[in-house]
Amino acid sequence: MASIKTYDETLPSRPDYVARLGAWAINTNLAMGDMGVFFLSTLYGILRWPGRRTISETLAQMYEMGTKSIPVVMVAGGFIGAVLAVETLPQFREIGLASRVGSVIVISVVKQVGPILTAVMLAGRLGGAMTAELGTMRVTEQIDALRVMGADPIRTLVVPRVLACVIMAPILTLYSDAIGILGGWVVAVQVEGVRNYPFWHYAAQSTDLFTVNVGLVKAFFFGIVISTVACYKGFRCGNGAQGVGRACTEAFVTGFCLILLSNFILALGLNNLYNALYPNQPSVL
Amino acid sequence: MVDTLPGTSSALPALIRFENIYKSFGSQVVLNGVSIAFTEGQTTVVLGPSGTGKSVLLKHIVGLLQPDAGQVYYRDERIDHLSDRDMSPIRKKIGFLFQLSALFDSMTVGDNVAFPLRTHSRLSKADIDDRVAERLAMVGMENSERKMPGELSGGQRKRVALARAIALNPELVLYDEPTTGLDPIRSDVINELILKLHEELKVSAIVVTHDLASAFKVGERMVILMGGGIIADGSADDLRSHRDPRVQQFITGRADEADLRALHRI
């Protein structure tokens, strides 16, 4: 006869729950505080005049992060733009507004898809690499060696990576935007037969400089989030290969969640800013 | 009870002094009220089984770890509470050979050895290049400036790390398990290097190891750290004639009776 589990057998007693909840709350607060201090230390490192070594390391990181990421960001952006055209064009055709599909593609790509897609690609490609590199440096005592030799690890390792990511994220977003719009244009105009002039006319009509800047501002903040989280996880990773692997996973998951959260907060904030700057215009965000 | 044996150079001034140091990681107590002075101009070997806090002791000297209680002094200056910035002048006087060598993978051998010079000195590029070549020659790694750490064997990495540790002419060199992972012949090369540097540069040294051959070769003074405290302190001969059975068991390398019984039961 199967035994029936009692409450006492299946669940820990109440004090255990309370203790676990308390431990979770304390640990979460400590981790958030630690990340906050790490971010402020990085900010302080950036605001102090960067030395020649920091600048040259930043340029090297910009090449590594930016130039080498262009192909992957462009391929992803192109296909997403093309898919947007494929998915939206039938709906627009049904109501006789196929010529206006350009406006939807451009707004979607410039404000949402471009920055988010670029950020996710960067979080996966660069965030993981940064965490693995710094984590391995921590595990093999290279970060301790820097401190012992009087070099500030934040200034030497973190500042160049954060600066490079913050500078390159908006630039890569522009590439992603351009190729995304081109992908949509190829499908809509070259494949589906939408006329060229109205495609660009309505696309331009629906987009102003503020709209483009929305995407770039988002990309700037995503750059901060991706690089700070990746460097933090690398600096605090556990021992051994398992510790480095776990830190990489945590860096991507935490970075991705923070990208989505900051996207929402930025959308709200920028929407309010738009309404304040252009009170007679309909909200576009 | 700490058995302070004769043979230590107590007349020499203390370079590093630990006073009643306590350090725990979670519930594990690693250092339990350790007090010891390391004298200037001497090579002291800190022995002990793995996991007894030898490296922890060493890391307190360079401020990589702070004690939970107690004080650490460099000469007569208290250093255990200093920030990284305030520790910088002290760290300049100390070379540290890490257990895993800790060479920067992304830099060449030459850049690794030049790193402390570029960080702390105002030497010209030519002078730095000369110093790097000189230090690499001292450890038998001449003409390896352009190599990457990944191209080197374990022993070569240790030698380059040693060249980096002595780049700034330190007063004190700390060796964290300098022969771990090396075969006996390469271990002996490192031992000879430690002796050579002590002789040529007149530096003080603290060597943390559980390699007895290495310890007896390089150590002028031997300290055994076990169970969170120091159980023996003296010359090599003093340790050999020490009364504490734990000391005898360690220096003869005998397994625990309890461990042997457990093994035979399997």
Interface residues (C-beta under 8 A of the other chain):
Chain A: R53 T136 M137 T140 E141 Q142 D144 A145 R147 V148 M149 G150 A151 D152
Chain B: K59 V62 G63 L64 D84 S88 R91 K92 I94 F96 F98 Q99 L100 A102 L103 F104 D105 F115 P116 R118 T119 H120
